[in-house]
Amino acid sequence: MSKHGYANGHRNHKGSENSNFKRGRKELRNLNRKPKHASQSPLETSSTTLDDTARYEPTETEYSGEKQTPETTLDEDKAYNALLTLLKEDERRIKKRKVRSSTKNKDIDIASRGSNEDPDIRAASLNSTVGGQPDNTSRDTVSSSDEEEEDEIAGVNLGEDEDRISDNETHDVDYDSSSDEDEDVDSRDPFEFHFNDIDEAYLNKKQKELEERSKWETEKIEFSSSFGYSATRSYLPNSRTSATSQDPFAHLKSKVKSSYIDNFGTQLTEQDKAIFQHMSKYEDILFPYKDYNNDSYQKLYIAHALNHVYKTRDRILKNNNKLHNYQAALKEGKTNLKEPEFKDQGFTRSKVLILLPSRNSCYEVVNMLIKLSGTDQQENKRKFNDQFYNSDEPPDTKPDDFKKLFKGNNNDFFCIGLKLTRKSLKLYSSFYSSDIIIASPIGLSLILESPDKRKRQYDFISSIEVLVIDQAHHMEMQNWSHVNTVLKYINKIPKDFHDADFSRIRMWSINDQAKLLRQNLVFTEYSTPTINSIIGTKSSNIEGKVRFKPIITSKTCVMSSIGLKIRQTFQRFDCDSPANDPDARFKFFTNTILPSIMRTTSYEDGLLIFIPSYFDYLRVKDYMKNNSKLLFGSIDEYSSQSKLTRTRQNFASRRTKILLYTERLHHFRRFEIAGVKNVLMYGVPSNPIFYKELVRFIGVSIFKEEADLNLSFVKTLYSKWDAVSLERIIGKERAPVLCNAVNSTYEFK
């Protein structure tokens, strides 16, 4: 066991007090966490319930990949019973912690707390953001007084004064140096151009074009040769375009602009300029940031989200003020006044949704958001730190990208609302009174798909205008179906209208056209067909779509950095469509590859078969079990710790000759597999770093003199549909040749 007792990024629990808790975690390990036969909605549980159930902690000694299981293997009743066990146990633990903490110094720093503190307190209360009972937590401000105040956790409040910007906030409007009237009619502002200055007939025309599957036109975006990216912009024919400003800060609210400059200065890199230019025009963006250390894009989308919220809020408050003045004039007896009409709202208040894979990533984004918000006070910040911050680090033996991805609290179960006013930011606000919602896909999907259809809650994301999906590659490894669930419900016409003022709801919201204007921002370390589909087939933003693509040459590709002159072979099989790829790959593997490898390999043992898809893995495993006499072992993201240890030992000691190994298991565990002499990649790894690590398994065996450099090999199966993944490994010059040339086999060394 590692020094922190890591299991998928969380700590293990000991003692009889936790027996029910651990049993519940074990039940959830191989079960979908979306209950089907529950007796109550997640919205009706107490304030420390659903999100605390997210403290999913398998007992393995290292990070586990066993986070979700395909729905076809679920026992749903068992899952929900396990969930109830966790709810009850977590609530008892949280209550005990509160009693203990009441006798201690209330301003103790999180990082300095003793190791005996219950680690479960660092779990976000999902229910505290959507509905629950009062909870005794601190209302923290920047000054952070020594006394805690009672603060009621915000729930689903359908009252008009809570779920939307009210008249009594009018005095709080943030006026920039420009006049009120000028800002309202500034058609140069992309915010006004995209959301307010849009003709209904034009929108109907574009909707019809989308329904008729009109072809998007594409243009290339030019960058300097040093930028390292190419980009294309797609748009519908004869689309209008907003003006482009040379000043990237031209249309930022003054408070966001000043906060950004105070923290990061006025100089922008070419990457920042390229992203921000298209982001500020409300175009969709797909940006593979390539390097796990490259997180500078985050400050850009956070500034953009804040700018959008502040502009929305100020427009509503200014219009409220005008209506108030009109009513006052009527009371004074003035006549012949035209009643002002404003279309400035959606069905609900929330305008920005940010999806993140872990609580640690949420912790970092929220802290960046606080920096750029320009607010003087932040409510519930101490509680947020308790539930989202964790100082633990992965073991030093893990790769650097793994340590960055899984550091801190990497629990994947959370949902939190943020409400912004001119001077303050409130964490844990009700979803219906929140401006920004930050959630993990699984945390949000459990609210959207309550087991009781009558109690499902999705109205609060009906008016989302900016969707951010950050670290999408990690979400794909977790369970992409939850992202699809969110995309299914976002901008859906609400079931209830929550005291909405229909006279002020934009017509494109009423006409179910919000998805045509919603901006989608997707950031990922590397792109895959699944991730590309968000901007491709699942986006309807009529403003256009911009796809960035890293330029990877033969000198900068992964293969050039391996440092081991081993024989690396790429073998292509024919496939007429992506849909037929799994069947064609399996047929090629069973009929051609497997028989030839067993006949021609220089070793009788030490063959590692790496399989990216879990379903391909099951298929290959079943075939080898029933149709061959090969002595093999298999490990995947759902294997028990005992099986993982036993199978790896058998392979290293040559008791088994072949080892089947999944990409998702490697993502979550990053094992060092001993005894590898040859590697067969059933498919091209999604993450190019994995290719290098697999090859280096052989390098370790060569160093130990268990294998010979001239006899060992790496073989990768691919089709022409793997071109994008292939390019990351061998470079953009070689990939087209391998995919389209006459020869089907290519060797590098």
GIKASUL-V690975 format. One line per field, one symbol per residue. ss: DSSP state (H for helix, E for strand, L for the rest). burial: # if it has 24 or more other C-alpha atoms within 12 Angstrom, else .. A space follows every 10 residues. Layout:
ss: ???
burial: ???
This chain:
ss: LLLLLEELLE ELLLLHHHHH HHHHHHHHHL LLLLLLLLLL LHHHLLLLLH HHHHLLLLLL LLLLLLLLLL HHHLLHHHHH HHHHHHHHHH HHHHHHHHHH HLLLLLLLLH HHLLLLLLHH HLLLLLHHHL LLLLELLLLL LLLLLLLLLL ELLLLLLLLH HHHLLLHHHH HHLLLLLLLH HHHHLLLLLH HHHHHHLLLH HHHHHHHHHH HLLLLLEEEE ELLLLLLLEE EEEEELLLLL LLLLLLLLLL LLLHHHHHHH HHHHLLLLLH HHHHHHHHHH LLLEEEEELL LLLLLLHHHH HHHHHHHHHH HHHHHHHHHH HHHHHHHHHH HLLLLLLLLL LLLLELLLLL LEEEELLLHH HHHHHHHHHH HHHLLLEEEL HHHHHHHHLL LLLLLLLLLH HHHHHLLLLL LLLLEEEEEE LLLEEEELLL HHHLLEEEEL HHHHHHHHLL LLHHHLLLHH HLLLLEEEEE LHHHHHHHHL HHHHHHHHHL LLLLLLLLLL LHHHELHHHH LLLHHHLLEE EEEELLLLHH HHHHHLLLLL LLLLEEEEEE LLLLLLLLHH HLLLLLEEEE EELLLLLHHH HHHHHHHHHH HHHHHHHHHH LLLLLLEEEE ELLHHHHHHH HHHHHHHLLL LEEEELLLLL HHHHHHHHHH HHLLLLLEEE EEHHHHHHHL LLLLLLLEEE ELLLLLLHHH HHHHHHHHHH HHHLLLLLLL LLEEEEEELH HHHHHHHHHH LHHHHHHHHH LLLLEEEEL
burial: ...####### ###....#.# ########## ######.#.. ########## ########## ########## ....##.### ########## #####..#.. .....##..# .......### ########## ##..###### #......#.. ########.. .#####..## .####..... ..##....## ########.. ..#..##..# .....#.... ........## ######.... ##.....##. ########## .......... ########## ########## .#..###### ########## ########## #......... .......... .######### ########## ########## #####.#### ########## #####..##. ########## ########## ########## ########## ########## #....##### ########## ########## ########## ####..#### #..####### .######### ########.# ##.###.### ########## ##....#### .#.####### ####...... ##.###.### ..##..##.. #.######## ####.##### #..#.....# ########## #..##.#### ##.#.##### ########## ########## ########## ########## ##...##.#. .######### ########## ##.##..##. .....#...
